[in-house]
């Protein structure tokens, strides 16, 4: 799969993304995926962080929907399709953390289970 195919396929809008950053897991709803110059930008409707303690709970984080949640340089990061139809964003060794884009209907985090939404 190419970035052009991801951008032109509307199944991502309304799907979810998942990122692993600084030892934490974040998840959110995809509002828009756009190509701006050599950068793919993923905009979110909302973003939640997984809290692990007494049980696993998702908590909303303060995120501006006008600000891209994720950005990928097209010459460094490539989209790879997984068996379930999701896309794993792959970067050069040691650059970036695992990031996954899920199409609508695949591995959906229901907002009613996110505290603060």
ChimeraX attribute file (.defattr): number of C-alpha atoms within 10 A of each C-alpha:
attribute: neighborCount
match mode: 1-to-1
recipient: residues
	/A:1	10
	/A:2	11
	/A:3	19
	/A:4	12
	/A:5	10
	/A:6	18
	/A:7	18
	/A:8	12
	/A:9	12
	/A:10	14
	/A:11	14
	/A:12	24
	/A:13	21
	/A:14	19
	/A:15	23
	/A:16	27
	/A:17	28
	/A:18	21
	/A:19	20
	/A:20	15
	/A:21	12
	/A:22	7
	/A:23	7
	/A:24	11
	/A:25	17
	/A:26	20
	/A:27	24
	/A:28	27
	/A:29	26
	/A:30	24
	/A:31	17
	/A:32	18
	/A:33	22
	/A:34	17
	/A:35	18
	/A:36	10
	/A:37	8
	/A:38	11
	/A:39	17
	/A:40	21
	/A:41	19
	/A:42	23
	/A:43	24
	/A:44	26
	/A:45	17
	/A:46	20
	/A:47	26
	/A:48	24
	/A:49	20
	/A:50	15
	/A:51	14
	/A:52	11
	/A:53	7
	/A:54	6
	/A:55	6
	/A:56	9
	/A:57	14
	/A:58	21
	/A:59	19
	/A:60	19
	/A:61	16
	/A:62	10
	/A:63	14
	/A:64	13
	/A:65	14
	/A:66	9
	/A:67	11
	/A:68	17
	/A:69	19
	/A:70	15
	/A:71	16
	/A:72	20
	/A:73	15
	/A:74	17
	/A:75	9
	/A:76	12
	/A:77	19
	/A:78	18
	/A:79	21
	/A:80	16
	/A:81	15
	/A:82	11
	/A:83	7
	/A:84	10
	/A:85	12
	/A:86	21
	/A:87	21
	/A:88	19
	/A:89	18
	/A:90	18
	/A:91	19
	/A:92	9
	/A:93	7
	/A:94	6
	/A:95	10
	/A:96	15
	/A:97	15
	/A:98	14
	/A:99	20
	/A:100	21
	/A:101	27
	/A:102	24
	/A:103	22
	/A:104	17
	/A:105	12
	/A:106	13
	/A:107	15
	/A:108	16
	/A:109	18
	/A:110	10
	/A:111	17
	/A:112	9
	/A:113	12
	/A:114	18
	/A:115	13
	/A:116	12
	/A:117	12
